[in-house]
Amino acid sequence: MKKFNIKSPLGIFLIAVIPLVILLTYSGIRLDLTKEKRYTLSDNTVKVLESVKKPLTVDVYLEGDFPASFKQLQSETRFMLEEFRKINPKIDFKFIDPIKTKMSQDTLMAMGMQPSVLPDVKDGKISQITLFPYAVIKYDKRGVSIPLVVQQAGIDADQQLTRSIEGLEYSLVSNIKNIAANKRKKVGILVNHDELGPEEFHSFMQLALENYDAGPVIPKNQTELTQEDLPLLKQMSALVIAKPRKAFTDNEKVILDQFIMNGGKTLWMIDAVNAEMDTLTRSQKVMPFPVDINMTDFFFNYGIRINPALVKDVKKFALLKLVTGEVGGNPQYTSLPWPYFPLGIAENDNPITKNINPVKFEFPTSIDTLGGRKNIKTKVLFESSERTLLKQVPNYVDLKEIASVDSLGQMEKPSTPKIFAVALEGKFNSAYASRIERKGYPGFKSQSPENKMIIIADGDVGRNKMHKGEPLPMGIDRLTNQEFGNEQFLRNALDYLLDDSNLMALRNRNIEERLLDRNRITEEKTNWQWLNLLLPLVVIGLLGGLFFWLRKRKFG
């Protein structure tokens, strides 16, 4: 019998490869050869995972019999959690089949999970499969449910699953960071300038309380912010100012300026024009007028100007449901375009706006970015379409305009796209650095550390509707049955402002879709089935024939 030669090419290959395979198998080392590095955790993710000090469990309700696309999501989730566990053994996970374990839907929904009902076609028969694609993170007697599937209108199922996989690392690690934090950051809601009331702001408060300690900031003297309020403001990591309708005093502006200079984040929702849909619905006609909150110079310092003119978008708008007739005593409703409710549709890769439903603005105005502010980066979050009209105020808004949204009314003119929301980041300079007001403020600072701010030219973007005295979820239009992305937008805005680990960058991860051609699969299905069946037999036959021919030649 011929001896095996280790110096042969085959011998060298086996000696080099086999130890490497054994090493990789037992060491758990994996090589990420994908172009977008989809299986490589970011450095910020690793830091968050290493900071978990107590046992943390992730229960994933993605187990059972469901379509192949969800099998891929299950596989990606399992892989990522395995990577988490390698970095920190205190993190563990398990996959649960709620159907097999006979968990009731009421129990799952009480845990914050909403069912997904999918069609299932087998052997020509259509049935329905109910899934709960959620993960529940448990840590130190606390728990939080997070959806694993992106809820976004206007995309097909394949895109939805792809975007869900893109956002998987951010969804998991950001919630792990929040639930494992020793101390939650505080978010203050300013209450002193006729802002949105508790019922109108209920939905925002609920989303803020998911990850932060949120509560009102009420001036001690019940009139205006003073230096007496500084101890409370210093506890706040962020301050939310939602639709103020009373002017800020000059002293308050200094207080807010120094809050920002000391690193405080701010989220502004500003109405520069007073226009209410409730009034318009009752009277059919209303005259909006400018609202002066005495903040023009304040925002000018950051290179921002909010214009007191209504923006009408005749291309991207929400629908308004109105009574347009009557049949047999029953009112007939029709959904019609309403350009005063433009939609914010993400057209860039900003992590705040990526992969969310269109955001509904109500009677917004516009923001000018003046530029030239040193150390400040300005990023546009939403803007109108190229088919934009500006209505100067005071001026009438009439419901009859709904019949001809493209036509120009009195004191209206075509315009270039207008900005609805911007994010500012950088080192902000105080507007009072060279003014006498600085002498009356103890420990005055002329420049902030790295800071962030978001300004939205619509005070109603964070307002939830009411129905029979009860607040509805933010972004839900009960009449048209549309669900807008206002809640997700503001949740992302808060997370962006308070993200000291730079996890928001993970929302910009892109995974290239490498999908099979479904039409070609259908047309060539039979050919490929026969090829897969016969090709191995042909190869085996050829190899067998070659083997017998070589033996015959050698020994015959």
Solvent accessible surface area in square Angstrom, and as a share of the most:
residue,aa,sasa,rsa
1,M,242,1.08
2,K,189,0.80
3,K,182,0.77
4,F,121,0.50
5,N,88,0.45
6,I,104,0.53
7,K,165,0.70
8,S,30,0.19
9,P,116,0.73
10,L,106,0.53
11,G,0,0.00
12,I,105,0.53
13,F,116,0.48
14,L,63,0.31
15,I,98,0.50
16,A,65,0.50
17,V,51,0.29
18,I,87,0.44
19,P,73,0.46
20,L,94,0.47
21,V,82,0.47
22,I,92,0.47
23,L,105,0.52
24,L,52,0.26
25,T,91,0.53
26,Y,184,0.70
27,S,57,0.37
28,G,31,0.30
29,I,92,0.47
30,R,115,0.42
31,L,125,0.62
32,D,27,0.14
33,L,158,0.79
34,T,38,0.22
35,K,169,0.72
36,E,41,0.18
37,K,104,0.44
38,R,36,0.13
39,Y,74,0.28
40,T,64,0.37
41,L,26,0.13
42,S,30,0.19
43,D,110,0.57
44,N,41,0.21
45,T,0,0.00
46,V,42,0.24
47,K,135,0.57
48,V,9,0.05
49,L,0,0.00
50,E,97,0.44
51,S,63,0.41
52,V,4,0.02
53,K,139,0.59
54,K,97,0.41
55,P,103,0.65
56,L,1,0.00
57,T,45,0.26
58,V,0,0.00
59,D,2,0.01
60,V,0,0.00
61,Y,11,0.04
62,L,1,0.01
63,E,64,0.29
64,G,22,0.21
65,D,103,0.53
66,F,12,0.05
67,P,39,0.25
68,A,83,0.64
69,S,40,0.26
70,F,11,0.05
71,K,86,0.37
72,Q,89,0.40
73,L,0,0.00
74,Q,18,0.08
75,S,66,0.43
76,E,18,0.08
77,T,0,0.00
78,R,84,0.31
79,F,43,0.18
80,M,15,0.07
81,L,0,0.00
82,E,43,0.19
83,E,31,0.14
84,F,0,0.00
85,R,94,0.34
86,K,101,0.43
87,I,55,0.28
88,N,12,0.06
89,P,111,0.70
90,K,95,0.40
91,I,0,0.00
92,D,65,0.34
93,F,24,0.10
94,K,108,0.46
95,F,30,0.13
96,I,29,0.14
97,D,22,0.12
98,P,8,0.05
99,I,121,0.61
100,K,165,0.70
101,T,79,0.46
102,K,181,0.77
103,M,56,0.25
104,S,58,0.38
105,Q,87,0.39
106,D,113,0.59
107,T,65,0.38
108,L,1,0.01
109,M,82,0.36
110,A,90,0.70
111,M,65,0.29
112,G,45,0.43
113,M,0,0.00
114,Q,100,0.45
115,P,44,0.28
116,S,27,0.18
117,V,81,0.47
118,L,41,0.21
119,P,94,0.59
120,D,24,0.12
121,V,96,0.55
122,K,110,0.47
123,D,146,0.76
124,G,71,0.68
125,K,155,0.66
126,I,133,0.68
127,S,60,0.39
128,Q,141,0.63
129,I,29,0.14
130,T,38,0.22
131,L,15,0.08
132,F,4,0.01
133,P,3,0.02
134,Y,26,0.10
135,A,0,0.00
136,V,9,0.05
137,I,0,0.00
138,K,93,0.39
139,Y,14,0.05
140,D,65,0.34
141,K,209,0.89
142,R,110,0.40
143,G,52,0.50
144,V,43,0.25
145,S,28,0.18
146,I,7,0.04
147,P,70,0.44
148,L,6,0.03
149,V,10,0.06
150,V,31,0.18
151,Q,116,0.52
152,Q,35,0.16
153,A,69,0.53
154,G,86,0.82
155,I,38,0.19
156,D,82,0.42
157,A,68,0.53
158,D,35,0.18
159,Q,60,0.27
160,Q,42,0.19
161,L,10,0.05
162,T,20,0.12
163,R,63,0.23
164,S,3,0.02
165,I,14,0.07
166,E,16,0.07
167,G,18,0.17
168,L,2,0.01
169,E,3,0.01
170,Y,21,0.08
171,S,31,0.20
172,L,0,0.00
173,V,0,0.00
174,S,15,0.10
175,N,24,0.12
176,I,0,0.00
177,K,49,0.21
178,N,32,0.16
179,I,14,0.07
180,A,17,0.13
181,A,39,0.30
182,N,157,0.81
183,K,166,0.70
184,R,82,0.30
185,K,61,0.26
186,K,66,0.28
187,V,0,0.00
188,G,0,0.00
189,I,14,0.07
190,L,0,0.00
191,V,65,0.37
192,N,23,0.12
193,H,0,0.00
194,D,91,0.47
195,E,21,0.09
196,L,17,0.08
197,G,25,0.24
198,P,119,0.75
199,E,106,0.47
200,E,54,0.24
201,F,6,0.03
202,H,77,0.34
203,S,11,0.07
204,F,0,0.00
205,M,40,0.18
206,Q,94,0.42
207,L,7,0.03
208,A,0,0.00
209,L,75,0.37
210,E,93,0.42
211,N,21,0.11
212,Y,16,0.06
213,D,61,0.32
214,A,17,0.13
215,G,19,0.18
216,P,81,0.51
217,V,0,0.00
218,I,80,0.40
219,P,0,0.00
220,K,134,0.57
221,N,63,0.32
222,Q,135,0.60
223,T,85,0.50
224,E,36,0.16
225,L,0,0.00
226,T,35,0.20
227,Q,79,0.35
228,E,106,0.48
229,D,2,0.01
230,L,19,0.09
231,P,84,0.53
232,L,58,0.29
233,L,4,0.02
234,K,154,0.65
235,Q,96,0.43
236,M,23,0.10
237,S,34,0.22
238,A,0,0.00
239,L,0,0.00
240,V,0,0.00
241,I,0,0.00
242,A,2,0.01
243,K,5,0.02
244,P,0,0.00
245,R,95,0.35
246,K,84,0.35
247,A,47,0.36
248,F,1,0.01
249,T,57,0.33
250,D,85,0.44
251,N,97,0.50
252,E,1,0.01
253,K,4,0.02
254,V,11,0.07
255,I,6,0.03
256,L,0,0.00
257,D,1,0.00
258,Q,0,0.00
259,F,16,0.07
260,I,0,0.00
261,M,0,0.00
262,N,71,0.37
263,G,17,0.17
264,G,6,0.06
265,K,38,0.16
266,T,0,0.00
267,L,0,0.00
268,W,0,0.00
269,M,0,0.00
270,I,5,0.02
271,D,9,0.05
272,A,10,0.08
273,V,2,0.01
274,N,46,0.24
275,A,5,0.04
276,E,47,0.21
277,M,23,0.10
278,D,90,0.47
279,T,51,0.29
280,L,0,0.00
281,T,70,0.41
282,R,177,0.65
283,S,61,0.40
284,Q,97,0.43
285,K,93,0.39
286,V,24,0.14
287,M,86,0.38
288,P,0,0.00
289,F,99,0.41
290,P,61,0.38
291,V,28,0.16
292,D,113,0.59
293,I,10,0.05
294,N,54,0.28
295,M,3,0.02
296,T,96,0.56
297,D,70,0.36
298,F,5,0.02
299,F,6,0.03
300,F,103,0.43
301,N,36,0.18
302,Y,3,0.01
303,G,4,0.04
304,I,0,0.00
305,R,102,0.37
306,I,28,0.14
307,N,31,0.16
308,P,67,0.42
309,A,6,0.05
310,L,0,0.00
311,V,1,0.00
312,K,4,0.02
313,D,0,0.00
314,V,12,0.07
315,K,106,0.45
316,K,23,0.10
317,F,49,0.21
318,A,1,0.01
319,L,60,0.30
320,L,24,0.12
321,K,62,0.26
322,L,33,0.16
323,V,88,0.50
324,T,76,0.44
325,G,33,0.31
326,E,125,0.56
327,V,100,0.57
328,G,80,0.77
329,G,56,0.54
330,N,93,0.48
331,P,69,0.44
332,Q,74,0.33
333,Y,116,0.44
334,T,54,0.31
335,S,45,0.29
336,L,49,0.24
337,P,39,0.24
338,W,0,0.00
339,P,1,0.00
340,Y,0,0.00
341,F,5,0.02
342,P,0,0.00
343,L,22,0.11
344,G,0,0.00
345,I,67,0.34
346,A,35,0.27
347,E,125,0.56
348,N,70,0.36
349,D,84,0.44
350,N,19,0.10
351,P,23,0.14
352,I,1,0.00
353,T,0,0.00
354,K,17,0.07
355,N,29,0.15
356,I,12,0.06
357,N,16,0.08
358,P,39,0.24
359,V,0,0.00
360,K,18,0.08
361,F,0,0.00
362,E,12,0.05
363,F,7,0.03
364,P,0,0.00
365,T,2,0.01
366,S,1,0.01
367,I,2,0.01
368,D,38,0.20
369,T,56,0.32
370,L,57,0.28
371,G,42,0.41
372,G,84,0.80
373,R,67,0.24
374,K,153,0.65
375,N,70,0.36
376,I,28,0.14
377,K,134,0.57
378,T,57,0.33
379,K,84,0.35
380,V,48,0.28
381,L,3,0.02
382,F,4,0.02
383,E,64,0.29
384,S,4,0.02
385,S,9,0.06
386,E,106,0.47
387,R,111,0.40
388,T,3,0.02
389,L,14,0.07
390,L,18,0.09
391,K,5,0.02
392,Q,68,0.30
393,V,18,0.10
394,P,74,0.47
395,N,11,0.05
396,Y,112,0.43
397,V,0,0.00
398,D,29,0.15
399,L,13,0.06
400,K,162,0.68
401,E,35,0.16
402,I,20,0.10
403,A,93,0.72
404,S,60,0.39
405,V,23,0.13
406,D,82,0.43
407,S,61,0.39
408,L,96,0.48
409,G,38,0.36
410,Q,144,0.64
411,M,102,0.45
412,E,18,0.08
413,K,109,0.46
414,P,92,0.58
415,S,24,0.15
416,T,95,0.55
417,P,55,0.34
418,K,39,0.16
419,I,25,0.13
420,F,0,0.00
421,A,0,0.00
422,V,0,0.00
423,A,1,0.01
424,L,0,0.00
425,E,38,0.17
426,G,8,0.08
427,K,82,0.35
428,F,0,0.00
429,N,65,0.33
430,S,8,0.05
431,A,28,0.22
432,Y,7,0.03
433,A,35,0.27
434,S,112,0.72
435,R,103,0.38
436,I,135,0.69
437,E,55,0.25
438,R,88,0.32
439,K,171,0.72
440,G,53,0.51
441,Y,18,0.07
442,P,89,0.56
443,G,69,0.67
444,F,31,0.13
445,K,91,0.38
446,S,46,0.30
447,Q,79,0.35
448,S,4,0.03
449,P,69,0.44
450,E,118,0.53
451,N,2,0.01
452,K,44,0.19
453,M,0,0.00
454,I,0,0.00
455,I,0,0.00
456,I,0,0.00
457,A,1,0.00
458,D,0,0.00
459,G,0,0.00
460,D,9,0.05
461,V,1,0.00
462,G,0,0.00
463,R,38,0.14
464,N,1,0.00
465,K,68,0.29
466,M,67,0.30
467,H,55,0.24
468,K,180,0.76
469,G,56,0.54
470,E,116,0.52
471,P,39,0.24
472,L,34,0.17
473,P,79,0.49
474,M,5,0.02
475,G,15,0.14
476,I,51,0.26
477,D,22,0.11
478,R,117,0.43
479,L,86,0.43
480,T,23,0.13
481,N,135,0.69
482,Q,58,0.26
483,E,110,0.49
484,F,14,0.06
485,G,5,0.05
486,N,8,0.04
487,E,48,0.21
488,Q,62,0.28
489,F,0,0.00
490,L,0,0.00
491,R,48,0.17
492,N,2,0.01
493,A,0,0.00
494,L,1,0.00
495,D,20,0.10
496,Y,17,0.07
497,L,2,0.01
498,L,9,0.05
499,D,21,0.11
500,D,104,0.54
501,S,30,0.19
502,N,90,0.46
503,L,4,0.02
504,M,7,0.03
505,A,54,0.41
506,L,15,0.07
507,R,37,0.13
508,N,53,0.27
509,R,45,0.16
510,N,83,0.43
511,I,15,0.07
512,E,97,0.43
513,E,71,0.32
514,R,141,0.51
515,L,108,0.54
516,L,142,0.71
517,D,83,0.43
518,R,165,0.60
519,N,114,0.58
520,R,134,0.49
521,I,79,0.40
522,T,106,0.62
523,E,138,0.62
524,E,49,0.22
525,K,114,0.48
526,T,81,0.47
527,N,104,0.54
528,W,125,0.44
529,Q,100,0.44
530,W,141,0.49
531,L,79,0.39
532,N,102,0.52
533,L,104,0.52
534,L,85,0.42
535,L,91,0.45
536,P,67,0.42
537,L,112,0.56
538,V,82,0.47
539,V,67,0.39
540,I,116,0.59
541,G,47,0.45
542,L,123,0.61
543,L,108,0.54
544,G,28,0.27
545,G,42,0.41
546,L,93,0.46
547,F,113,0.47
548,F,141,0.59
549,W,134,0.47
550,L,89,0.44
551,R,121,0.44
552,K,150,0.64
553,R,177,0.65
554,K,156,0.66
555,F,137,0.57
556,G,96,0.92
